[in-house]
Amino acid sequence: TQRRAGRLQADLKYGRIDEILATGLHAFLTQFLDRVNDLGTGISRDFLVPVAA
C-alpha cells in the first residue's frame, strides 16, 4: 500500500501534461480514479480494518 501511494504521488508529481493528453484525458482520469480506489482499499485493509483472529 505504501509503495502504491508513493508510485501514485511520483506519477502525479513528475507526470507531464503532454503525455497525459497523448494518452487521452478521459483515459488518464479513469485510470487515476481506479488507482485511487485501489489505494483506498489497500489503506482500509492494511491500516483501518482489524483482522479477525
N, CA, C and O atoms as CSV, one atom per row, in Angstrom:
chain,resi,resn,atom,element,x,y,z
A,1,THR,N,N,0.829,-1.195,0.000
A,1,THR,CA,C,0.000,0.000,0.000
A,1,THR,C,C,0.868,1.252,0.000
A,1,THR,O,O,0.587,2.213,-0.716
A,2,GLN,N,N,1.901,1.234,0.790
A,2,GLN,CA,C,2.781,2.407,0.829
A,2,GLN,C,C,3.495,2.600,-0.505
A,2,GLN,O,O,3.698,3.731,-0.945
A,3,ARG,N,N,3.870,1.512,-1.139
A,3,ARG,CA,C,4.514,1.624,-2.458
A,3,ARG,C,C,3.536,2.163,-3.490
A,3,ARG,O,O,3.902,2.989,-4.327
A,4,ARG,N,N,2.294,1.698,-3.431
A,4,ARG,CA,C,1.277,2.211,-4.363
A,4,ARG,C,C,1.074,3.706,-4.171
A,4,ARG,O,O,0.964,4.455,-5.142
A,5,ALA,N,N,1.026,4.134,-2.923
A,5,ALA,CA,C,0.854,5.564,-2.638
A,5,ALA,C,C,2.043,6.360,-3.168
A,5,ALA,O,O,1.872,7.423,-3.765
A,6,GLY,N,N,3.241,5.840,-2.947
A,6,GLY,CA,C,4.440,6.521,-3.436
A,6,GLY,C,C,4.498,6.583,-4.949
A,6,GLY,O,O,4.899,7.595,-5.524
A,7,ARG,N,N,4.096,5.499,-5.589
A,7,ARG,CA,C,4.090,5.471,-7.057
A,7,ARG,C,C,3.081,6.466,-7.620
A,7,ARG,O,O,3.370,7.184,-8.577
A,8,LEU,N,N,1.899,6.501,-7.017
A,8,LEU,CA,C,0.873,7.446,-7.466
A,8,LEU,C,C,1.351,8.885,-7.279
A,8,LEU,O,O,1.172,9.723,-8.163
A,9,GLN,N,N,1.956,9.167,-6.131
A,9,GLN,CA,C,2.475,10.510,-5.881
A,9,GLN,C,C,3.546,10.883,-6.906
A,9,GLN,O,O,3.530,11.990,-7.445
A,10,ALA,N,N,4.465,9.974,-7.174
A,10,ALA,CA,C,5.532,10.254,-8.141
A,10,ALA,C,C,4.962,10.472,-9.535
A,10,ALA,O,O,5.398,11.372,-10.253
A,11,ASP,N,N,3.982,9.646,-9.921
A,11,ASP,CA,C,3.379,9.809,-11.239
A,11,ASP,C,C,2.687,11.165,-11.369
A,11,ASP,O,O,2.743,11.794,-12.425
A,12,LEU,N,N,2.042,11.609,-10.305
A,12,LEU,CA,C,1.379,12.920,-10.342
A,12,LEU,C,C,2.390,14.058,-10.317
A,12,LEU,O,O,2.233,15.054,-11.023
A,13,LYS,N,N,3.422,13.905,-9.505
A,13,LYS,CA,C,4.410,14.969,-9.354
A,13,LYS,C,C,5.258,15.148,-10.614
A,13,LYS,O,O,5.574,16.271,-11.008
A,14,TYR,N,N,5.621,14.033,-11.236
A,14,TYR,CA,C,6.553,14.098,-12.364
A,14,TYR,C,C,5.904,13.839,-13.720
A,14,TYR,O,O,6.575,13.877,-14.751
A,15,GLY,N,N,4.591,13.575,-13.717
A,15,GLY,CA,C,3.901,13.368,-14.983
A,15,GLY,C,C,3.875,14.648,-15.803
A,15,GLY,O,O,3.865,15.754,-15.264
A,16,ARG,N,N,3.865,14.472,-17.108
A,16,ARG,CA,C,3.857,15.633,-17.997
A,16,ARG,C,C,2.509,15.733,-18.696
A,16,ARG,O,O,1.928,14.723,-19.093
A,17,ILE,N,N,2.021,16.950,-18.841
A,17,ILE,CA,C,0.709,17.160,-19.430
A,17,ILE,C,C,0.660,16.664,-20.874
A,17,ILE,O,O,-0.373,16.164,-21.317
A,18,ASP,N,N,1.758,16.796,-21.609
A,18,ASP,CA,C,1.750,16.311,-22.995
A,18,ASP,C,C,1.602,14.792,-23.059
A,18,ASP,O,O,0.976,14.275,-23.983
A,19,GLU,N,N,2.168,14.071,-22.091
A,19,GLU,CA,C,1.990,12.618,-22.034
A,19,GLU,C,C,0.541,12.259,-21.696
A,19,GLU,O,O,-0.024,11.317,-22.253
A,20,ILE,N,N,-0.039,13.011,-20.790
A,20,ILE,CA,C,-1.431,12.779,-20.402
A,20,ILE,C,C,-2.358,13.020,-21.590
A,20,ILE,O,O,-3.249,12.216,-21.861
A,21,LEU,N,N,-2.149,14.109,-22.282
A,21,LEU,CA,C,-3.010,14.438,-23.416
A,21,LEU,C,C,-2.798,13.470,-24.584
A,21,LEU,O,O,-3.732,13.194,-25.337
A,22,ALA,N,N,-1.580,12.957,-24.736
A,22,ALA,CA,C,-1.320,11.990,-25.800
A,22,ALA,C,C,-2.078,10.691,-25.547
A,22,ALA,O,O,-2.561,10.053,-26.482
A,23,THR,N,N,-2.178,10.308,-24.283
A,23,THR,CA,C,-2.925,9.107,-23.916
A,23,THR,C,C,-4.424,9.364,-23.996
A,23,THR,O,O,-5.206,8.474,-24.330
A,24,GLY,N,N,-4.803,10.583,-23.687
A,24,GLY,CA,C,-6.211,10.960,-23.644
A,24,GLY,C,C,-6.590,11.302,-22.220
A,24,GLY,O,O,-6.328,10.529,-21.298
A,25,LEU,N,N,-7.202,12.450,-22.038
A,25,LEU,CA,C,-7.545,12.908,-20.698
A,25,LEU,C,C,-8.548,11.977,-20.031
A,25,LEU,O,O,-8.412,11.665,-18.848
A,26,HIS,N,N,-9.543,11.538,-20.769
A,26,HIS,CA,C,-10.542,10.644,-20.185
A,26,HIS,C,C,-9.904,9.344,-19.715
A,26,HIS,O,O,-10.192,8.875,-18.614
A,27,ALA,N,N,-9.043,8.759,-20.538
A,27,ALA,CA,C,-8.358,7.518,-20.163
A,27,ALA,C,C,-7.479,7.733,-18.935
A,27,ALA,O,O,-7.446,6.896,-18.033
A,28,PHE,N,N,-6.768,8.859,-18.903
A,28,PHE,CA,C,-5.914,9.167,-17.753
A,28,PHE,C,C,-6.742,9.282,-16.481
A,28,PHE,O,O,-6.390,8.704,-15.453
A,29,LEU,N,N,-7.839,10.025,-16.549
A,29,LEU,CA,C,-8.665,10.215,-15.353
A,29,LEU,C,C,-9.322,8.920,-14.899
A,29,LEU,O,O,-9.442,8.671,-13.699
A,30,THR,N,N,-9.744,8.099,-15.843
A,30,THR,CA,C,-10.330,6.805,-15.491
A,30,THR,C,C,-9.301,5.932,-14.781
A,30,THR,O,O,-9.597,5.319,-13.755
A,31,GLN,N,N,-8.099,5.881,-15.330
A,31,GLN,CA,C,-7.032,5.098,-14.705
A,31,GLN,C,C,-6.670,5.674,-13.335
A,31,GLN,O,O,-6.444,4.924,-12.385
A,32,PHE,N,N,-6.616,6.991,-13.233
A,32,PHE,CA,C,-6.298,7.638,-11.964
A,32,PHE,C,C,-7.333,7.281,-10.904
A,32,PHE,O,O,-6.970,6.946,-9.777
A,33,LEU,N,N,-8.611,7.348,-11.251
A,33,LEU,CA,C,-9.660,7.016,-10.290
A,33,LEU,C,C,-9.589,5.545,-9.880
A,33,LEU,O,O,-9.833,5.221,-8.717
A,34,ASP,N,N,-9.264,4.661,-10.802
A,34,ASP,CA,C,-9.090,3.251,-10.461
A,34,ASP,C,C,-7.939,3.067,-9.476
A,34,ASP,O,O,-8.043,2.289,-8.528
A,35,ARG,N,N,-6.854,3.780,-9.705
A,35,ARG,CA,C,-5.694,3.675,-8.813
A,35,ARG,C,C,-5.993,4.235,-7.432
A,35,ARG,O,O,-5.567,3.665,-6.428
A,36,VAL,N,N,-6.723,5.347,-7.369
A,36,VAL,CA,C,-7.095,5.929,-6.079
A,36,VAL,C,C,-8.029,4.979,-5.326
A,36,VAL,O,O,-7.904,4.810,-4.113
A,37,ASN,N,N,-8.963,4.360,-6.050
A,37,ASN,CA,C,-9.862,3.404,-5.428
A,37,ASN,C,C,-9.087,2.209,-4.871
A,37,ASN,O,O,-9.333,1.779,-3.744
A,38,ASP,N,N,-8.153,1.676,-5.655
A,38,ASP,CA,C,-7.322,0.562,-5.181
A,38,ASP,C,C,-6.497,0.968,-3.964
A,38,ASP,O,O,-6.346,0.190,-3.023
A,39,LEU,N,N,-5.973,2.170,-3.985
A,39,LEU,CA,C,-5.197,2.664,-2.855
A,39,LEU,C,C,-6.073,2.772,-1.610
A,39,LEU,O,O,-5.656,2.374,-0.522
A,40,GLY,N,N,-7.266,3.300,-1.759
A,40,GLY,CA,C,-8.189,3.395,-0.629
A,40,GLY,C,C,-8.534,2.034,-0.054
A,40,GLY,O,O,-8.624,1.872,1.163
A,41,THR,N,N,-8.724,1.061,-0.923
A,41,THR,CA,C,-8.995,-0.301,-0.469
A,41,THR,C,C,-7.803,-0.849,0.316
A,41,THR,O,O,-7.973,-1.473,1.363
A,42,GLY,N,N,-6.615,-0.610,-0.193
A,42,GLY,CA,C,-5.407,-1.070,0.499
A,42,GLY,C,C,-5.222,-0.395,1.843
A,42,GLY,O,O,-4.842,-1.048,2.815
A,43,ILE,N,N,-5.483,0.898,1.917
A,43,ILE,CA,C,-5.367,1.624,3.182
A,43,ILE,C,C,-6.363,1.066,4.186
A,43,ILE,O,O,-6.018,0.828,5.343
A,44,SER,N,N,-7.580,0.861,3.750
A,44,SER,CA,C,-8.605,0.311,4.635
A,44,SER,C,C,-8.194,-1.073,5.141
A,44,SER,O,O,-8.287,-1.359,6.334
A,45,ARG,N,N,-7.742,-1.922,4.226
A,45,ARG,CA,C,-7.368,-3.291,4.575
A,45,ARG,C,C,-6.148,-3.326,5.497
A,45,ARG,O,O,-6.138,-4.059,6.486
A,46,ASP,N,N,-5.116,-2.532,5.175
A,46,ASP,CA,C,-3.852,-2.627,5.882
A,46,ASP,C,C,-3.782,-1.811,7.170
A,46,ASP,O,O,-3.031,-2.161,8.080
A,47,PHE,N,N,-4.551,-0.733,7.257
A,47,PHE,CA,C,-4.384,0.168,8.378
A,47,PHE,C,C,-5.639,0.423,9.205
A,47,PHE,O,O,-5.528,0.850,10.355
A,48,LEU,N,N,-6.815,0.179,8.668
A,48,LEU,CA,C,-8.024,0.594,9.376
A,48,LEU,C,C,-8.891,-0.566,9.863
A,48,LEU,O,O,-9.402,-0.517,10.981
A,49,VAL,N,N,-9.062,-1.579,9.068
A,49,VAL,CA,C,-9.968,-2.665,9.430
A,49,VAL,C,C,-9.199,-3.726,10.191
A,49,VAL,O,O,-8.231,-4.282,9.672
A,50,PRO,N,N,-9.618,-4.015,11.422
A,50,PRO,CA,C,-8.916,-5.041,12.181
A,50,PRO,C,C,-9.114,-6.421,11.559
A,50,PRO,O,O,-10.195,-6.745,11.066
A,51,VAL,N,N,-8.079,-7.206,11.590
A,51,VAL,CA,C,-8.128,-8.565,11.047
A,51,VAL,C,C,-8.724,-9.487,12.099
A,51,VAL,O,O,-8.307,-9.472,13.258
A,52,ALA,N,N,-9.706,-10.295,11.690
A,52,ALA,CA,C,-10.321,-11.234,12.620
A,52,ALA,C,C,-9.339,-12.348,12.945
A,52,ALA,O,O,-8.675,-12.877,12.054
A,53,ALA,N,N,-9.248,-12.700,14.212
A,53,ALA,CA,C,-8.290,-13.726,14.654
A,53,ALA,C,C,-8.825,-15.119,14.507
A,53,ALA,O,O,-8.135,-16.083,14.836
